[in-house]
């Protein structure tokens, strides 16, 4: 599953993947692996605009409805997505 991090161009920010993992765990959804990624869409280069960064989480298929209730979407619904190197924290 994936969820947008909420970061922006020139400013970064957004929700840390560790916080997203805690949200899933508190929802009774074990996370088997976590990765950073991008949604594969093109964005106009403008400071403050969305940057397409996503958090990617491997969870059991049976837990997809619970993850969806927390705002996560199956990664297969975002065909252009790809895993990336996670940015270093400041």
GURO-612352 format. One line per 10 residues: number of its first residue (from 1); for each residue x, y, z of N, C-alpha, C. Coordinates in Angstrom, 3 decimals, padded with zeros to 6 digits. Layout:
<recs>
NUM> X Y Z X Y Z X Y Z  ... .
</recs>
This chain:
<recs>
1> 000.852 -001.175 000.000 000.000 000.000 000.000 000.897 001.237 000.000  000.296 002.372 -000.319 001.061 003.619 -000.297 000.189 004.740 000.246  000.873 005.810 000.636 000.195 007.027 001.060 001.134 008.186 000.770  000.568 009.295 000.318 001.385 010.475 000.063 001.970 010.980 001.378  003.248 011.352 001.320 003.960 011.840 002.487 003.497 013.256 002.843  003.154 014.037 001.828 002.696 015.404 002.063 003.813 016.433 001.983  004.944 016.041 001.425 006.061 016.975 001.280 005.847 017.864 000.062  006.600 018.970 000.019 006.474 019.917 -001.089 007.841 020.246 -001.663  007.837 020.698 -002.907 009.068 021.107 -003.582 009.707 022.283 -002.844  011.020 022.279 -002.778 011.836 023.317 -002.141 011.689 023.355 -000.618 .
11> 010.719 022.658 -000.083 010.492 022.736 001.359 010.557 021.418 002.075  010.427 020.326 001.321 010.443 019.008 001.954 009.278 018.852 002.910  009.587 018.376 004.106 008.556 018.203 005.116 007.738 016.947 004.880  006.534 016.965 005.366 005.656 015.818 005.245 005.735 014.920 006.463  005.002 013.841 006.416 004.932 012.886 007.516 006.065 011.876 007.407  006.828 011.681 008.475 007.895 010.678 008.433 007.326 009.271 008.257  008.070 008.411 007.562 007.610 007.038 007.358 007.426 006.313 008.688  008.240 006.656 009.686 008.103 006.016 011.003 006.733 006.312 011.613  006.225 007.522 011.415 004.900 007.876 011.927 003.812 007.113 011.170  004.000 006.938 009.864 003.027 006.180 009.069 003.025 004.716 009.506 .
21> 004.213 004.172 009.779 004.300 002.787 010.251 003.584 002.623 011.586  003.755 003.596 012.497 003.058 003.542 013.791 001.550 003.564 013.588  001.081 004.395 012.643 -000.352 004.471 012.367 -000.882 003.109 011.917  -000.153 002.462 011.023 -000.576 001.145 010.554 -000.544 000.129 011.693  000.517 000.139 012.480 000.633 -000.808 013.594 -000.482 -000.619 014.607  -000.782 000.639 014.942 -001.877 000.924 015.881 -003.219 000.462 015.320  -003.330 000.417 013.978 -004.546 -000.056 013.331 -004.586 -001.573 013.191  -003.613 -002.256 013.798 -003.581 -003.713 013.745 -003.065 -004.263 012.430  -002.255 -003.473 011.733 -001.736 -003.868 010.421 -000.220 -004.017 010.509  000.289 -005.248 010.574 001.739 -005.431 010.603 002.369 -004.992 009.281 .
31> 003.502 -004.322 009.381 004.239 -003.865 008.201 005.461 -004.766 008.030  005.578 -005.399 006.857 006.680 -006.315 006.585 007.901 -005.608 006.003  007.683 -004.518 005.279 008.778 -003.762 004.682 008.276 -002.350 004.394  009.174 -001.395 004.374 008.819 -000.007 004.094 009.855 000.580 003.143  009.386 001.420 002.214 010.260 002.072 001.242 009.748 003.474 000.960  010.651 004.310 000.510 010.261 005.615 -000.023 009.952 005.415 -001.504  009.189 006.336 -002.066 008.890 006.231 -003.480 008.344 007.522 -004.048  008.094 007.490 -005.335 007.441 008.603 -006.020 006.258 008.041 -006.795  005.283 008.893 -007.053 004.079 008.423 -007.734 004.236 008.301 -009.250  005.359 008.790 -009.801 005.611 008.672 -011.233 004.917 009.712 -012.093 .
41> 004.237 010.653 -011.461 003.549 011.710 -012.206 004.478 012.901 -012.380  004.201 013.717 -013.388 004.991 014.920 -013.623 004.359 016.090 -012.865  005.218 016.924 -012.303 004.762 018.093 -011.552 005.459 019.332 -012.078  004.736 020.431 -012.167 005.325 021.705 -012.530 006.303 022.096 -011.434  007.490 022.546 -011.809 008.503 022.930 -010.827 008.146 024.271 -010.215  007.539 024.223 -009.038 007.128 025.423 -008.318 007.337 025.169 -006.827  008.117 026.018 -006.197 008.320 025.858 -004.761 006.976 025.905 -004.044  006.786 024.953 -003.141 005.541 024.871 -002.379 004.508 023.943 -002.986  004.741 023.490 -004.230 003.810 022.565 -004.882 004.148 021.129 -004.483  003.208 020.234 -004.671 003.407 018.821 -004.353 004.608 018.264 -005.107 .
51> 005.255 017.259 -004.496 006.419 016.653 -005.148 006.217 015.176 -005.490  005.086 014.604 -005.148 004.779 013.221 -005.527 005.437 012.151 -004.678  006.050 012.526 -003.546 006.686 011.525 -002.688 005.633 010.710 -001.941  005.876 009.396 -001.889 004.965 008.484 -001.204 005.748 007.562 -000.276  005.037 007.048 000.714 005.566 005.977 001.546 004.947 004.682 001.053  005.774 003.650 000.885 005.311 002.360 000.373 005.484 001.327 001.491  004.414 000.591 001.789 004.412 -000.355 002.895 003.912 -001.708 002.425  004.681 -002.756 002.732 004.250 -004.119 002.425 003.422 -004.627 003.597  002.152 -004.932 003.318 001.244 -005.470 004.335 000.537 -006.696 003.755  -000.064 -007.479 004.633 -000.797 -008.665 004.193 -002.022 -008.258 003.379 .
61> -002.292 -009.025 002.343 -003.453 -008.768 001.482 -004.744 -008.667 002.302  -004.852 -009.504 003.324 -006.058 -009.521 004.168 -006.243 -008.216 004.943  -005.173 -007.432 005.073 -005.245 -006.180 005.836 -005.523 -004.963 004.957  -005.708 -005.166 003.645 -005.960 -004.029 002.750 -007.180 -003.203 003.150  -008.318 -003.821 003.516 -009.463 -002.995 003.923 -009.162 -002.126 005.146  -008.436 -002.671 006.116 -008.082 -001.895 007.305 -007.138 -000.753 006.935  -006.196 -001.018 006.044 -005.269 000.024 005.598 -006.020 001.114 004.829  -006.976 000.708 004.018 -007.777 001.679 003.258 -008.548 002.595 004.196  -009.031 002.051 005.304 -009.762 002.859 006.278 -008.871 003.928 006.904  -007.548 003.714 006.864 -006.593 004.685 007.405 -006.033 005.610 006.319 .
71> -006.553 005.493 005.101 -006.129 006.385 004.020 -005.049 005.847 003.104  -004.730 004.554 003.213 -003.716 003.933 002.360 -004.399 003.290 001.156  -003.691 003.237 000.034 -004.238 002.732 -001.221 -003.328 001.621 -001.747  -003.898 000.585 -002.355 -003.039 -000.454 -002.941 -002.087 000.150 -003.976  -000.826 -000.234 -003.916 000.179 000.305 -004.832 -000.144 -000.029 -006.282  -000.835 -001.126 -006.519 -001.197 -001.502 -007.894 -002.102 -000.456 -008.554  -002.730 000.411 -007.750 -003.578 001.482 -008.294 -002.766 002.678 -008.784  -001.450 002.623 -008.606 -000.566 003.712 -009.017 000.533 003.109 -009.894  000.195 002.789 -011.161 001.116 002.030 -012.014 002.450 002.712 -012.305  002.538 004.019 -012.228 003.787 004.713 -012.517 004.712 004.854 -011.318 .
81> 004.284 004.368 -010.163 005.068 004.524 -008.938 006.368 003.736 -009.007  007.368 004.238 -008.298 008.639 003.520 -008.198 009.255 003.793 -006.837  010.054 002.834 -006.376 010.767 002.998 -005.111 011.972 003.888 -005.355  012.314 004.683 -004.345 013.459 005.585 -004.420 014.262 005.480 -003.120  015.405 006.087 -003.128 016.203 006.195 -001.902 015.529 007.215 -000.992  015.389 006.869 000.264 014.772 007.796 001.213 015.699 008.981 001.451  015.128 010.200 001.472 015.963 011.382 001.746 016.471 011.338 003.177  017.653 011.882 003.384 018.225 011.924 004.727 017.521 012.992 005.544  017.300 012.678 006.805 016.665 013.653 007.710 017.657 014.777 007.994  017.144 015.999 008.128 018.047 017.135 008.397 018.691 017.027 009.763 .
</recs>
